[in-house]
Amino acid sequence: MTRKFFILTILILIISTILIKNYTKKLDEKIFSVKENINYLTSIEELVKLEHDYLSSPSKLLDFYNLYFDNELKYTLKKNIQIITDINQIDFKNTD
Protein backbone atom coordinates (compact mmCIF):
# COMPACT_ATOMS: atom_id res chain seq x y z
CA MET A 1 0.00 0.00 0.00
CA THR A 2 2.77 2.44 0.86
CA ARG A 3 4.53 1.53 -2.36
CA LYS A 4 1.42 2.48 -4.42
CA PHE A 5 1.10 5.71 -2.46
CA PHE A 6 4.76 6.53 -3.09
CA ILE A 7 4.44 5.85 -6.84
CA LEU A 8 1.24 7.90 -7.02
CA THR A 9 2.92 10.80 -5.21
CA ILE A 10 5.87 10.72 -7.59
CA LEU A 11 3.55 10.67 -10.63
CA ILE A 12 1.56 13.60 -9.28
CA LEU A 13 4.77 15.54 -8.68
CA ILE A 14 6.03 14.81 -12.20
CA ILE A 15 2.74 15.85 -13.81
CA SER A 16 2.48 19.01 -11.73
CA THR A 17 6.09 19.89 -12.61
CA ILE A 18 5.36 19.47 -16.32
CA LEU A 19 2.26 21.66 -16.08
CA ILE A 20 4.06 24.35 -14.10
CA LYS A 21 6.99 24.38 -16.53
CA ASN A 22 4.70 24.76 -19.53
CA TYR A 23 2.78 27.56 -17.87
CA THR A 24 5.93 29.45 -16.89
CA LYS A 25 7.35 29.02 -20.38
CA LYS A 26 4.24 30.62 -21.87
CA LEU A 27 4.46 33.43 -19.32
CA ASP A 28 8.12 34.01 -20.17
CA GLU A 29 7.26 34.24 -23.87
CA LYS A 30 4.52 36.78 -23.15
CA ILE A 31 6.85 38.80 -20.91
CA PHE A 32 9.54 38.79 -23.59
CA SER A 33 7.06 39.92 -26.22
CA VAL A 34 5.79 42.76 -24.05
CA LYS A 35 9.35 43.87 -23.21
CA GLU A 36 10.28 43.90 -26.89
CA ASN A 37 7.21 45.99 -27.70
CA ILE A 38 8.07 48.40 -24.89
CA ASN A 39 11.66 48.71 -26.15
CA TYR A 40 10.47 49.35 -29.69
CA LEU A 41 7.95 51.98 -28.61
CA THR A 42 10.51 53.62 -26.35
CA SER A 43 12.99 53.92 -29.19
CA ILE A 44 10.32 55.42 -31.45
CA GLU A 45 9.34 57.85 -28.71
CA GLU A 46 12.95 58.96 -28.31
CA LEU A 47 13.30 59.50 -32.04
CA VAL A 48 10.12 61.54 -32.20
CA LYS A 49 11.21 63.64 -29.23
CA LEU A 50 14.59 64.21 -30.82
CA GLU A 51 13.03 65.19 -34.11
CA HIS A 52 10.60 67.54 -32.39
CA ASP A 53 13.30 69.18 -30.27
CA TYR A 54 15.66 69.48 -33.19
CA LEU A 55 13.19 70.84 -35.70
CA SER A 56 11.07 73.00 -33.44
CA SER A 57 13.74 75.40 -32.27
CA PRO A 58 13.56 78.71 -34.17
CA SER A 59 17.32 78.90 -34.59
CA LYS A 60 17.37 75.51 -36.28
CA LEU A 61 14.55 76.50 -38.58
CA LEU A 62 16.44 79.62 -39.59
CA ASP A 63 19.57 77.57 -40.13
CA PHE A 64 17.67 75.18 -42.39
CA TYR A 65 16.16 78.07 -44.26
CA ASN A 66 19.57 79.57 -44.91
CA LEU A 67 21.14 76.24 -45.71
CA TYR A 68 18.56 74.77 -48.08
CA PHE A 69 16.39 77.57 -49.43
CA ASP A 70 18.68 80.59 -49.53
CA ASN A 71 16.10 83.30 -50.30
CA GLU A 72 13.90 81.06 -52.43
CA LEU A 73 10.94 81.30 -50.07
CA LYS A 74 8.59 84.26 -50.23
CA TYR A 75 6.22 85.71 -47.70
CA THR A 76 2.51 85.14 -48.40
CA LEU A 77 -0.48 86.44 -46.56
CA LYS A 78 -2.71 83.90 -44.93
CA LYS A 79 -5.74 85.00 -46.96
CA ASN A 80 -3.85 84.22 -50.18
CA ILE A 81 -3.26 80.60 -49.25
CA GLN A 82 -5.72 78.19 -50.84
CA ILE A 83 -6.54 74.63 -49.89
CA ILE A 84 -6.39 72.39 -52.91
CA THR A 85 -8.61 69.36 -52.88
CA ASP A 86 -8.34 68.52 -56.55
CA ILE A 87 -5.15 68.59 -58.63
CA ASN A 88 -7.08 70.13 -61.54
CA GLN A 89 -7.71 73.26 -59.47
CA ILE A 90 -4.07 74.32 -59.55
CA ASP A 91 -3.41 77.44 -61.61
CA PHE A 92 0.15 77.05 -62.89
CA LYS A 93 0.07 80.25 -64.93
CA ASN A 94 -0.24 82.54 -61.94
CA THR A 95 2.67 81.36 -59.78
CA ASP A 96 5.06 84.18 -58.91
BADRENLO-797609 format. One line per field, with one value per atom (N, C-alpha, C, O): residue in one letter; x, y, z; residue number from 1; atom name. Coordinates in steps of 0.2 Angstrom, whole numbers, plus 2048, in hexadecimal, padded with zeros to 3 digits. Example, Ala and Ser with C-alpha at 12.3 -4.5 7.8 and 13.67 -1.06 7.14 Angstrom:
# residues 2
rest (A/A/A/A/S/S/S/S);
c1 (842/83E/842/847/840/844/840/843);
c2 (7E4/7EA/7F0/7EF/7F5/7FB/800/806);
c3 (827/827/827/82A/823/824/827/828);
nr (1/1/1/1/2/2/2/2);
atom (N/CA/C/O/N/CA/C/O);
END
This chain:
# residues 96
rest (M/M/M/M/T/T/T/T/R/R/R/R/K/K/K/K/F/F/F/F/F/F/F/F/I/I/I/I/L/L/L/L/T/T/T/T/I/I/I/I/L/L/L/L/I/I/I/I/L/L/L/L/I/I/I/I/I/I/I/I/S/S/S/S/T/T/T/T/I/I/I/I/L/L/L/L/I/I/I/I/K/K/K/K/N/N/N/N/Y/Y/Y/Y/T/T/T/T/K/K/K/K/K/K/K/K/L/L/L/L/D/D/D/D/E/E/E/E/K/K/K/K/I/I/I/I/F/F/F/F/S/S/S/S/V/V/V/V/K/K/K/K/E/E/E/E/N/N/N/N/I/I/I/I/N/N/N/N/Y/Y/Y/Y/L/L/L/L/T/T/T/T/S/S/S/S/I/I/I/I/E/E/E/E/E/E/E/E/L/L/L/L/V/V/V/V/K/K/K/K/L/L/L/L/E/E/E/E/H/H/H/H/D/D/D/D/Y/Y/Y/Y/L/L/L/L/S/S/S/S/S/S/S/S/P/P/P/P/S/S/S/S/K/K/K/K/L/L/L/L/L/L/L/L/D/D/D/D/F/F/F/F/Y/Y/Y/Y/N/N/N/N/L/L/L/L/Y/Y/Y/Y/F/F/F/F/D/D/D/D/N/N/N/N/E/E/E/E/L/L/L/L/K/K/K/K/Y/Y/Y/Y/T/T/T/T/L/L/L/L/K/K/K/K/K/K/K/K/N/N/N/N/I/I/I/I/Q/Q/Q/Q/I/I/I/I/I/I/I/I/T/T/T/T/D/D/D/D/I/I/I/I/N/N/N/N/Q/Q/Q/Q/I/I/I/I/D/D/D/D/F/F/F/F/K/K/K/K/N/N/N/N/T/T/T/T/D/D/D/D);
c1 (804/800/804/803/809/80E/812/813/813/817/812/815/80C/807/806/806/806/806/80C/80B/811/818/818/81A/816/816/811/813/80B/806/809/807/80C/80F/814/814/818/81D/81A/81C/815/812/80E/80F/80B/808/80D/80C/813/818/81B/81C/81C/81E/819/81B/813/80E/80D/80C/80D/80C/813/812/818/81E/81E/820/81C/81B/816/817/810/80B/80E/80D/811/814/81A/81A/81E/823/820/822/81B/817/814/815/811/80E/813/812/819/81E/821/823/822/825/820/823/81A/815/815/815/816/816/81D/81D/822/829/828/82B/825/824/820/822/81B/817/81B/81A/81E/822/827/828/82B/830/82D/82F/827/823/821/822/81F/81D/823/823/829/82F/831/834/831/833/82F/832/829/824/825/825/827/828/82F/82F/834/83A/839/83C/836/834/831/833/82C/828/82C/82B/830/835/839/83B/83C/841/83D/840/837/834/832/832/830/82F/835/834/83B/841/842/845/841/843/83E/840/838/833/834/834/836/838/83E/83E/843/849/847/84A/843/841/83D/83F/839/835/83A/839/83E/842/847/849/849/84E/84B/84E/845/842/83E/83C/83C/837/83B/838/841/845/845/847/844/844/84B/84B/850/857/858/85B/856/857/853/855/84D/849/84C/84C/84F/852/858/85A/85C/862/860/863/85B/858/856/858/853/851/857/857/85C/862/866/869/866/86A/867/86A/860/85D/859/859/856/852/855/854/859/85D/859/85B/855/850/84C/84A/84A/845/83E/83A/83D/837/834/838/82E/82B/825/822/824/81F/818/818/813/80D/808/808/803/7FE/7F9/7F8/7F7/7F2/7EC/7EA/7E9/7E3/7E5/7E0/7EB/7ED/7EE/7EF/7EE/7F0/7E9/7E4/7E9/7E3/7E4/7EA/7DF/7DF/7DD/7D8/7E1/7E0/7DE/7E1/7D8/7D5/7D5/7D5/7D6/7D6/7DC/7DD/7E0/7E6/7E5/7E9/7DF/7DD/7DB/7DB/7DB/7D9/7E0/7DF/7E5/7EC/7EC/7EC/7EE/7EF/7F6/7F9/7FA/801/803/809/7FE/800/802/806/7FE/7FF/803/801/809/80D/813/818/814/819/81D/822);
c2 (7FA/800/806/80B/806/80C/80D/813/807/808/80B/80F/809/80C/814/818/816/81D/820/826/81E/821/822/827/81D/81D/823/827/823/828/82F/833/82F/836/838/83E/834/836/837/83C/834/835/83C/840/83E/844/84A/84F/849/84E/84F/855/849/84A/84E/852/84C/84F/857/85B/858/85F/863/869/860/863/865/86A/860/861/867/86B/867/86C/873/878/873/87A/87C/882/878/87A/87D/882/879/87C/883/887/883/88A/88F/895/88E/893/895/89A/890/891/896/89A/895/899/8A0/8A5/8A1/8A7/8AB/8B1/8A7/8AA/8AD/8B2/8A9/8AB/8B2/8B6/8B2/8B8/8BE/8C3/8BD/8C2/8C5/8CB/8C0/8C2/8C6/8CB/8C4/8C8/8CF/8D3/8CF/8D6/8DA/8E0/8D7/8DB/8DE/8E3/8DA/8DC/8E1/8E6/8E1/8E6/8EC/8F2/8EC/8F2/8F5/8FB/8F1/8F4/8F7/8FC/8F4/8F7/8FD/902/8FE/904/909/90F/907/90C/90F/915/90B/90E/912/917/911/915/91C/921/91B/921/926/92C/923/927/92A/930/927/92A/92F/934/92E/934/93A/93F/939/93E/942/948/93E/941/945/94B/942/946/94C/952/94C/952/957/95D/955/95A/95D/963/959/95B/960/965/95E/962/968/96D/968/96D/973/978/973/979/97E/97C/984/98A/98A/98C/98A/98B/985/986/97F/97A/97B/979/97D/97F/984/983/989/98E/98B/98D/987/984/980/980/97C/978/97C/97B/982/986/989/989/98B/98E/989/98A/983/97D/97A/97A/979/976/97A/979/980/984/98A/98C/98D/993/998/999/99B/9A0/99E/9A2/998/995/996/996/996/996/99E/9A2/99F/9A5/9A6/9A1/9AB/9AD/9AD/9B0/9AA/9AA/9AB/9A8/9AF/9B0/9AA/9A6/9A9/9A3/9A3/99E/9A9/9A9/9A7/9A5/9A7/9A5/99E/99B/99A/993/98F/990/98B/987/980/97D/97C/975/972/973/96D/96A/963/95F/961/95B/957/951/95A/957/959/95F/955/957/95B/95F/95B/95F/966/96A/967/96E/973/979/970/974/978/976/97E/983/984/988/981/981/988/989/98B/991/997/99B/997/99D/99B/99D/998/997/99B/99A/9A0/9A5/9A4/9A7);
c3 (800/800/800/7FC/804/804/7FE/7FC/7FB/7F4/7EF/7EB/7EF/7EA/7EB/7E7/7F2/7F4/7F2/7EF/7F2/7F1/7E9/7E7/7E5/7DE/7DC/7D7/7DE/7DD/7DE/7DB/7E4/7E6/7E1/7DF/7DF/7DA/7D3/7D0/7D1/7CB/7CB/7C6/7D1/7D2/7D1/7CE/7D5/7D5/7CE/7CC/7CA/7C3/7BF/7BB/7BF/7BB/7BD/7B8/7C3/7C5/7C3/7C1/7C3/7C1/7B9/7B7/7B6/7AE/7AD/7A9/7B1/7B0/7B2/7AE/7B7/7B9/7B5/7B3/7B2/7AD/7A7/7A4/7A4/79E/79F/79B/7A5/7A7/7A7/7A5/7AB/7AC/7A5/7A4/7A1/79A/796/793/796/793/796/792/79C/79F/79D/79C/79D/79B/794/793/790/789/788/785/78C/78C/78F/78C/794/797/792/792/78F/78A/785/782/782/77D/77F/77B/785/788/789/787/78B/78C/785/785/780/77A/777/774/778/776/779/776/780/784/781/780/780/77D/776/775/772/76C/76C/769/770/771/774/773/779/77C/777/777/773/76E/769/767/767/763/766/763/76D/770/771/770/772/772/76C/76C/766/760/75E/75C/760/75F/763/761/769/76E/76B/76B/769/766/760/75F/75B/755/757/754/75C/75E/761/75F/765/769/764/764/75F/75A/755/753/753/74D/750/74C/756/759/75B/75D/75C/75F/759/753/75A/755/752/74C/756/753/74E/749/74F/74B/744/73F/745/73F/73B/735/73E/73A/737/731/73A/737/731/72C/732/72C/726/720/728/723/71F/719/723/71F/71C/717/71E/71B/715/710/715/710/70B/705/70D/709/706/701/70A/708/704/6FE/707/704/6FF/6FB/6FF/6FA/6FC/6F8/703/706/706/707/705/705/70A/70C/70D/712/70E/709/711/70E/714/719/712/717/718/713/71E/71F/71B/719/719/715/70E/70A/70C/705/704/6FF/70A/70A/708/70C/704/702/703/703/705/707/700/6FE/6FE/6F7/6F9/6FC/6F7/6F8/6F1/6F1/6EC/6E5/6E1/6E1/6DE/6DB/6D5/6D3/6D2/6CC/6CE/6CA/6D5/6D7/6D7/6D7/6D6/6D6/6D0/6CA/6D1/6CC/6CB/6CF/6C6/6C6/6C2/6C2/6BF/6BB/6C0/6BF/6C6/6CA/6D0/6D6/6CF/6D5/6D5/6D0/6D9/6D9/6E0/6E1);
nr (1/1/1/1/2/2/2/2/3/3/3/3/4/4/4/4/5/5/5/5/6/6/6/6/7/7/7/7/8/8/8/8/9/9/9/9/10/10/10/10/11/11/11/11/12/12/12/12/13/13/13/13/14/14/14/14/15/15/15/15/16/16/16/16/17/17/17/17/18/18/18/18/19/19/19/19/20/20/20/20/21/21/21/21/22/22/22/22/23/23/23/23/24/24/24/24/25/25/25/25/26/26/26/26/27/27/27/27/28/28/28/28/29/29/29/29/30/30/30/30/31/31/31/31/32/32/32/32/33/33/33/33/34/34/34/34/35/35/35/35/36/36/36/36/37/37/37/37/38/38/38/38/39/39/39/39/40/40/40/40/41/41/41/41/42/42/42/42/43/43/43/43/44/44/44/44/45/45/45/45/46/46/46/46/47/47/47/47/48/48/48/48/49/49/49/49/50/50/50/50/51/51/51/51/52/52/52/52/53/53/53/53/54/54/54/54/55/55/55/55/56/56/56/56/57/57/57/57/58/58/58/58/59/59/59/59/60/60/60/60/61/61/61/61/62/62/62/62/63/63/63/63/64/64/64/64/65/65/65/65/66/66/66/66/67/67/67/67/68/68/68/68/69/69/69/69/70/70/70/70/71/71/71/71/72/72/72/72/73/73/73/73/74/74/74/74/75/75/75/75/76/76/76/76/77/77/77/77/78/78/78/78/79/79/79/79/80/80/80/80/81/81/81/81/82/82/82/82/83/83/83/83/84/84/84/84/85/85/85/85/86/86/86/86/87/87/87/87/88/88/88/88/89/89/89/89/90/90/90/90/91/91/91/91/92/92/92/92/93/93/93/93/94/94/94/94/95/95/95/95/96/96/96/96);
atom (N/CA/C/O/N/CA/C/O/N/CA/C/O/N/CA/C/O/N/CA/C/O/N/CA/C/O/N/CA/C/O/N/CA/C/O/N/CA/C/O/N/CA/C/O/N/CA/C/O/N/CA/C/O/N/CA/C/O/N/CA/C/O/N/CA/C/O/N/CA/C/O/N/CA/C/O/N/CA/C/O/N/CA/C/O/N/CA/C/O/N/CA/C/O/N/CA/C/O/N/CA/C/O/N/CA/C/O/N/CA/C/O/N/CA/C/O/N/CA/C/O/N/CA/C/O/N/CA/C/O/N/CA/C/O/N/CA/C/O/N/CA/C/O/N/CA/C/O/N/CA/C/O/N/CA/C/O/N/CA/C/O/N/CA/C/O/N/CA/C/O/N/CA/C/O/N/CA/C/O/N/CA/C/O/N/CA/C/O/N/CA/C/O/N/CA/C/O/N/CA/C/O/N/CA/C/O/N/CA/C/O/N/CA/C/O/N/CA/C/O/N/CA/C/O/N/CA/C/O/N/CA/C/O/N/CA/C/O/N/CA/C/O/N/CA/C/O/N/CA/C/O/N/CA/C/O/N/CA/C/O/N/CA/C/O/N/CA/C/O/N/CA/C/O/N/CA/C/O/N/CA/C/O/N/CA/C/O/N/CA/C/O/N/CA/C/O/N/CA/C/O/N/CA/C/O/N/CA/C/O/N/CA/C/O/N/CA/C/O/N/CA/C/O/N/CA/C/O/N/CA/C/O/N/CA/C/O/N/CA/C/O/N/CA/C/O/N/CA/C/O/N/CA/C/O/N/CA/C/O/N/CA/C/O/N/CA/C/O/N/CA/C/O/N/CA/C/O/N/CA/C/O/N/CA/C/O/N/CA/C/O/N/CA/C/O/N/CA/C/O/N/CA/C/O/N/CA/C/O/N/CA/C/O/N/CA/C/O/N/CA/C/O/N/CA/C/O/N/CA/C/O);
END
